[in-house]
Amino acid sequence: MIIRRGLLRPFRLPVILVGDGRLGGISATISAYESLEVRGYDTVAIVLEGLGLQNEISLLSYLRNRLPIFVLPPVPKEPSNNLIDWFSESSKIFSSLQDVMLSYHRKRIQSLHDMRKKASNIFWWPFTQHKFVPMEIVTVIDSRCGENFAIHKVRHNKEMLVSQFDACASWWTQGPDAILQTELAREMGYSAARYGHVMFPENVYEPSFRCAELLLEGVGKGWASRVFFSDNGSTAVEIALKMALRKFSFDHELTGFENVNSSGVDEIRVLALNGSYHGDTLGAMEAQAPTSYTGFLQHPWYSGKGLFLKPPTVLISMEIWNLSIPDCFESDNFGKDDLQFSSYGELLSRDRDSSDVARCYFSYISNQLLEFSASNPNKYIGALIIEPVIHGSGGMHMIDPLFQRMLATECRKRRIPIIFDEVFSGFWRLGRESAAELLDCLPDIACFGKLMTGGIIPLAATLATETVFNAFRGDSKLIALLHGHSYSAHAMGCAAAVKSMQWFKDPTTNINIEHGEGKLKELWDMKFVHHISSLPAVKRVVALGTLFAIELRAKGADLGYASLQASSLVQQLREDGIFMRPLGNVIYLMCGPCTSQHFCSQQLIKVHQRISKFSEAWVKESQFDQTYGNQIF
C-alpha cells in the first residue's frame, strides 16, 4: 500500500524485496521487482524462503547478477514454534542484508557528494555563466516525484534530502503529478520493449498513429490535417518556417519556384514581434528580433530576416489589468476604459474588435507593412510567426490578444501563412489546450512540444493545413519537404504524448478541468496575486493558467536577461522549498495542469512572504539612494 501510494518515494530508501520461493514465485518476484523499478525505487537485494525449488538460480540469471539474492531457511509451520531457532539460523543472512543496505547507502551519499564536486569540471551547462556557479551552490537532484525535486543538502554536517517544488517546470516542460509520472514510465517501457526505435518515413506504427490522431482531434481541431514529427521546439519551428515560406512562394508564384535547384531572386522575410523567442537553431533565430540571444557573441551569422513589430502588452499592477501600448502607436485619445480591465476575460472579449484600440492596431500594422513594401521592392513578408499570448523567454510578457488577432487577420487578407509557436503555450500551459482558443483565431501552421509528452521525453510536432501540405506535392521528390530527424516519431515519445494528452483533458484524471468548459480552473489565488502586484518592488505581475510571473523593479542598468536583481530572492525561496530559475529580474512559478489549487496557494504564500520582505528592503534602499546617492563620502 505504501509503495502504491508513493509515500516513501521521495526518500528513495533502499528496498529489500521479499520474493517468493514457491512454485510460480519466479514470475511473481520479477513482477514485483519491475514494479519497483518503474516507480523509481532502488532494490538492493532480494530475499526468499528456501523451499527447495531453487528459484534464486533463475532469478540471478534473469537479473544478470545485478543484485544479491539471499535464501532464508524454511519457516516452521507449527503454531507452537517460537521461531527462536529459526532466527538464530537466519541471523547471518539478516546481518548480510543490513550490510548490503548500509553499503548501498554509503555509496549513494558518496556519489551525491562526488557529483557536486565534479559537475562544474565536466559539464558545459546551457544559459549559464560558469563563473557565477561555485561548487557549493550546484544543486544535486537525487530524484523527482510529481512536481517536486528531492535535493541533496548538507546542513550542520547532517546529510538530508529536501523537497523543492520545481517552479520553473524544468524549462517549462513538466506537467505530471506523481501518479501520471508512473503511468508515463510504464507506457514508455512498454513501447521501448515492443518497438525500440523504428524508421518513420513511409511507415506507420500504433504510437505514432494514435499520437497524430489525438493532435488533430485536440490542438489541431477545426483547422489542421497533417502532423510532422520532430525532436524539439526549435526544430519544430524550423520546419514550420519551411512550410510557410513554401506556401507563400506557391501562392504568389515567386520566381524560381518551378526550378527546384534555384535559390530564387526574391528575398522572403517573416513578420514577427519584438521580444519573441522561437528557439536557438540558426533558422529559428533569424525569425526573431535582435536580443541578447542573437548578438555577435552568440550568433555571428545573425542578420534578422524579418519585420519586427513592437507589441502592446498586458500586466497586472496595483490590482488592475493594464494595457501598455508602445509610443510608436497613435494612442493619445484612449480613455481609462480602453487601457484598464477588471479581469483577463474582458481582454478576450470580441467586443474589443470594433474599439478605438482595434482601429489603432490596424493602422499601425497596415502602415508597417506598407512602409516595408515601399522600401524593400524585392522583399516579401512570407510568414507571420508569433508566440500566442505569452512571450516566454522574452520575460513572460503577456501580449494583448486583440493585437495578435488583428495581426493574423491582416496576414490572412494578404495570403501570408500564419504560424503559432505553441511550444511553450500549448497543452494547458495557459489554461486552454491550445492558446489559439484565447486569441479566437486559427493558424495555418502550429508548433508543439514540451508539455506534449508530459515533459518526460523530448518530442515535438508541427501541424499544418491540407493547403500547406499540397504546396509540397509534385512529380519530383525534390519538391517534397526534405527535412527529417533520426528519431522522428520515436515510439516512446509518441506513447508518452498519447498518455499525457488524454490524462490532461480528462476530468476523471485531472481535477482542474472544468466540466464542459474546456479550460482549467483558476489555479492562483487572485487575492495574493493582487496584493503582490501592489508591492513597491514589483513592476508587473502576470497570472494565467499554470503561470504566475513577477517582474521586479530594477535599478539603473540592472535589468533584462543579465540582471542579478532577483539572485538573493531566488536563493531565499530555494531555502523555502521552491526551486526557481529567474529570467533576469523576472521570477515565476509554473505548476502543472494537474497541480491542485491548494498546492499552488501554498507556494504563493511563500512567495508573498519573501517578496514582501524583499520589497521593504528595496524601499529602504531606494530612500537611502535618493537621500545620499549624489553625496561623496
DAMO-V610126 format. One record per residue. RES is the residue in one small letter. PHI is phi in radians with two decimals (* if undefined). Layout:
{{RES	PHI} {RES	PHI}}
//
This chain:
{{m	*} {i	-1.11} {i	-1.10} {r	-1.10} {r	-1.41} {g	1.28} {l	-1.14} {l	-1.69} {r	-0.98} {p	-1.05} {f	-1.42} {r	0.83} {l	-1.18} {p	-1.07} {v	-1.88} {i	-1.76} {l	-1.55} {v	-1.48} {g	-1.46} {d	-2.15} {g	-1.59} {r	-1.51} {l	-1.08} {g	1.51} {g	-1.29} {i	-1.11} {s	-1.16} {a	-1.14} {t	-1.19} {i	-1.08} {s	-1.07} {a	-1.14} {y	-1.07} {e	-1.22} {s	-1.13} {l	-1.17} {e	-1.05} {v	-1.20} {r	-1.70} {g	1.52} {y	-1.51} {d	-1.83} {t	-1.49} {v	-1.82} {a	-2.90} {i	-2.10} {v	-2.16} {l	-2.20} {e	-1.53} {g	-1.32} {l	-2.03} {g	1.50} {l	-1.60} {q	0.98} {n	-1.05} {e	-1.10} {i	-1.16} {s	-1.16} {l	-1.17} {l	-1.08} {s	-1.14} {y	-1.11} {l	-1.46} {r	0.93} {n	1.03} {r	-1.21} {l	-2.60} {p	-1.31} {i	-2.15} {f	-1.89} {v	-2.01} {l	-1.48} {p	-1.14} {p	-0.98} {v	-1.36} {p	-1.01} {k	-1.61} {e	-1.19} {p	-1.04} {s	-1.40} {n	-1.25} {n	-1.52} {l	1.16} {i	-1.09} {d	-1.11} {w	-1.14} {f	-1.12} {s	-1.11} {e	-1.16} {s	-1.64} {s	-1.04} {k	-1.12} {i	-1.18} {f	-1.12} {s	-1.13} {s	-1.13} {l	-1.08} {q	-1.09} {d	-1.09} {v	-1.09} {m	-1.14} {l	-1.15} {s	-1.11} {y	-1.06} {h	-1.10} {r	-1.10} {k	-1.14} {r	-1.11} {i	-1.12} {q	-1.10} {s	-1.10} {l	-1.10} {h	-1.14} {d	-1.10} {m	-1.08} {r	-1.08} {k	-1.22} {k	-1.67} {a	-0.99} {s	-1.12} {n	-1.60} {i	-2.11} {f	-1.58} {w	-2.07} {w	-1.24} {p	-1.28} {f	0.89} {t	-2.37} {q	-1.57} {h	-1.08} {k	-1.10} {f	-1.62} {v	-2.14} {p	-1.18} {m	-0.94} {e	-1.20} {i	-1.80} {v	-1.15} {t	-1.54} {v	-1.74} {i	-1.71} {d	-1.37} {s	-2.93} {r	-2.29} {c	-2.41} {g	1.14} {e	-1.44} {n	-2.02} {f	-1.48} {a	-1.86} {i	-1.76} {h	-1.47} {k	-2.39} {v	-2.12} {r	-2.19} {h	0.92} {n	1.13} {k	-2.00} {e	-1.39} {m	-2.72} {l	-1.86} {v	-2.00} {s	-1.41} {q	-2.30} {f	-1.19} {d	-1.34} {a	-1.27} {c	-1.70} {a	0.87} {s	0.76} {w	1.06} {w	1.24} {t	-1.69} {q	-1.55} {g	-2.62} {p	-1.24} {d	-1.48} {a	-1.10} {i	-1.21} {l	-1.13} {q	-1.00} {t	-1.19} {e	-1.05} {l	-1.16} {a	-1.07} {r	-1.17} {e	-1.09} {m	-1.21} {g	-1.09} {y	-1.10} {s	-1.16} {a	-1.12} {a	-1.21} {r	-1.41} {y	-2.00} {g	1.07} {h	-2.22} {v	-2.23} {m	-1.12} {f	-1.71} {p	-0.98} {e	1.16} {n	-2.14} {v	-2.51} {y	-2.57} {e	-0.94} {p	-1.05} {s	-1.17} {f	-1.14} {r	-1.17} {c	-1.10} {a	-1.09} {e	-1.04} {l	-1.17} {l	-1.09} {l	-1.25} {e	-1.42} {g	-1.88} {v	-1.14} {g	-1.74} {k	-1.09} {g	1.59} {w	-2.59} {a	-1.57} {s	-2.31} {r	-2.33} {v	-2.20} {f	-1.99} {f	-1.55} {s	-2.57} {d	-1.72} {n	-2.75} {g	-1.07} {s	-1.12} {t	-1.24} {a	-1.09} {v	-1.22} {e	-0.97} {i	-1.12} {a	-1.05} {l	-1.11} {k	-1.07} {m	-1.08} {a	-1.15} {l	-1.19} {r	-1.15} {k	-1.06} {f	-1.11} {s	-1.07} {f	-1.12} {d	-1.19} {h	-1.79} {e	0.87} {l	-1.25} {t	-1.00} {g	1.64} {f	-1.15} {e	-1.31} {n	-1.64} {v	-1.17} {n	-1.72} {s	-1.51} {s	-1.55} {g	1.43} {v	-1.86} {d	-1.70} {e	-1.93} {i	-1.88} {r	-2.00} {v	-1.96} {l	-1.84} {a	-2.56} {l	-2.01} {n	-1.01} {g	1.57} {s	-1.41} {y	-2.52} {h	-2.12} {g	2.13} {d	-2.05} {t	-1.44} {l	-1.07} {g	-1.14} {a	-1.11} {m	-1.23} {e	-1.17} {a	-1.64} {q	-2.37} {a	-1.19} {p	-1.01} {t	-2.54} {s	-1.05} {y	-1.36} {t	-1.93} {g	-1.11} {f	-1.01} {l	-1.11} {q	-1.72} {h	-2.59} {p	-1.05} {w	-1.52} {y	-1.08} {s	-2.24} {g	1.28} {k	-1.53} {g	-2.89} {l	-1.79} {f	-1.94} {l	-1.70} {k	-1.54} {p	-1.59} {p	-1.28} {t	-2.10} {v	-2.14} {l	-2.64} {i	-1.74} {s	-2.52} {m	0.93} {e	1.26} {i	-2.12} {w	-1.34} {n	-2.04} {l	-1.76} {s	-1.92} {i	-1.90} {p	-1.02} {d	-1.10} {c	-1.24} {f	-1.51} {e	-1.49} {s	-2.19} {d	-1.27} {n	-1.69} {f	-1.39} {g	-1.72} {k	-1.05} {d	-1.16} {d	-1.39} {l	-1.99} {q	-2.27} {f	-2.43} {s	-1.49} {s	-2.71} {y	-1.20} {g	-1.02} {e	-1.11} {l	-1.14} {l	-1.43} {s	-1.05} {r	-1.26} {d	-1.08} {r	-1.23} {d	-1.09} {s	-1.88} {s	-1.50} {d	-1.09} {v	-1.11} {a	-1.08} {r	-1.14} {c	-1.11} {y	-1.08} {f	-1.06} {s	-1.10} {y	-1.10} {i	-1.10} {s	-1.08} {n	-1.12} {q	-1.11} {l	-1.19} {l	-1.15} {e	-1.11} {f	-1.10} {s	-1.10} {a	-1.19} {s	-1.61} {n	-2.35} {p	-1.11} {n	-1.82} {k	-2.13} {y	-2.20} {i	-1.54} {g	-1.81} {a	-2.90} {l	-1.84} {i	-2.24} {i	-2.42} {e	-1.57} {p	-1.09} {v	1.31} {i	-2.13} {h	-1.55} {g	-1.18} {s	-1.13} {g	-1.29} {g	2.09} {m	1.00} {h	-1.51} {m	-1.61} {i	-1.62} {d	-1.03} {p	-1.06} {l	-1.10} {f	-1.11} {q	-1.18} {r	-1.14} {m	-1.24} {l	-1.03} {a	-1.10} {t	-1.10} {e	-1.16} {c	-1.19} {r	-1.07} {k	-1.08} {r	-1.64} {r	0.99} {i	-1.76} {p	-1.03} {i	-1.95} {i	-1.94} {f	-1.79} {d	-1.52} {e	-1.84} {v	-1.01} {f	-1.48} {s	-1.47} {g	-1.29} {f	1.09} {w	1.35} {r	-1.03} {l	-1.86} {g	1.69} {r	-2.21} {e	-1.05} {s	-2.27} {a	-1.19} {a	-1.03} {e	-1.13} {l	-1.26} {l	-1.38} {d	1.03} {c	-2.67} {l	-2.03} {p	-1.61} {d	-1.66} {i	-2.50} {a	-2.54} {c	-1.98} {f	-2.37} {g	-2.97} {k	0.76} {l	-1.19} {m	-0.99} {t	-1.77} {g	1.29} {g	1.35} {i	-1.52} {i	-2.75} {p	-1.20} {l	-2.94} {a	-2.45} {a	-2.56} {t	-1.99} {l	-1.72} {a	-2.57} {t	-1.35} {e	-1.18} {t	-1.18} {v	-1.14} {f	-1.02} {n	-1.16} {a	-1.20} {f	-1.86} {r	-1.36} {g	3.11} {d	-1.59} {s	-2.26} {k	-1.09} {l	-1.19} {i	-1.52} {a	-1.16} {l	-1.38} {l	-1.55} {h	-2.63} {g	-3.04} {h	-2.31} {s	-0.97} {y	-1.91} {s	-0.97} {a	0.95} {h	-0.98} {a	-1.03} {m	-1.14} {g	-1.12} {c	-1.13} {a	-1.12} {a	-1.13} {a	-1.14} {v	-1.03} {k	-1.10} {s	-1.15} {m	-1.06} {q	-1.18} {w	-1.15} {f	-1.14} {k	-1.73} {d	-1.65} {p	-1.06} {t	-1.37} {t	-1.96} {n	-2.08} {i	-1.18} {n	-1.59} {i	-1.33} {e	-1.41} {h	-0.99} {g	1.32} {e	-1.75} {g	1.18} {k	-2.61} {l	-1.43} {k	-1.13} {e	-1.20} {l	-1.60} {w	-1.83} {d	-1.17} {m	-1.16} {k	-1.09} {f	-1.23} {v	-1.01} {h	-1.15} {h	-1.15} {i	-1.08} {s	-1.15} {s	-1.68} {l	-1.26} {p	-1.04} {a	-1.46} {v	-1.79} {k	-1.47} {r	-2.76} {v	-2.33} {v	-2.23} {a	-2.37} {l	-2.75} {g	1.05} {t	-1.59} {l	-1.89} {f	-2.35} {a	-2.20} {i	-2.29} {e	-1.76} {l	-1.45} {r	-1.18} {a	-1.78} {k	-1.92} {g	1.06} {a	-1.61} {d	-1.46} {l	-2.52} {g	1.43} {y	-1.12} {a	-1.48} {s	-1.12} {l	-1.89} {q	-0.98} {a	-1.61} {s	-0.99} {s	-1.15} {l	-1.13} {v	-1.09} {q	-1.13} {q	-1.13} {l	-1.19} {r	-1.13} {e	-1.15} {d	-1.48} {g	1.65} {i	-2.14} {f	-1.53} {m	-1.92} {r	-2.34} {p	-1.33} {l	-1.83} {g	1.12} {n	-1.64} {v	-1.94} {i	-1.98} {y	-2.70} {l	-1.92} {m	-2.40} {c	-1.66} {g	-1.80} {p	-1.04} {c	-1.74} {t	-1.16} {s	-1.24} {q	-1.06} {h	-1.08} {f	-1.11} {c	-1.06} {s	-1.12} {q	-1.05} {q	-1.22} {l	-1.10} {i	-1.08} {k	-1.08} {v	-1.12} {h	-1.05} {q	-1.13} {r	-1.21} {i	-1.31} {s	-1.15} {k	-1.16} {f	-1.05} {s	-1.19} {e	-1.06} {a	-1.15} {w	-1.11} {v	-1.11} {k	-1.08} {e	-1.15} {s	-1.15} {q	-1.11} {f	-1.11} {d	-1.09} {q	-1.18} {t	-1.41} {y	-2.07} {g	-1.01} {n	-1.69} {q	-1.62} {i	-1.88} {f	-1.73}}
//
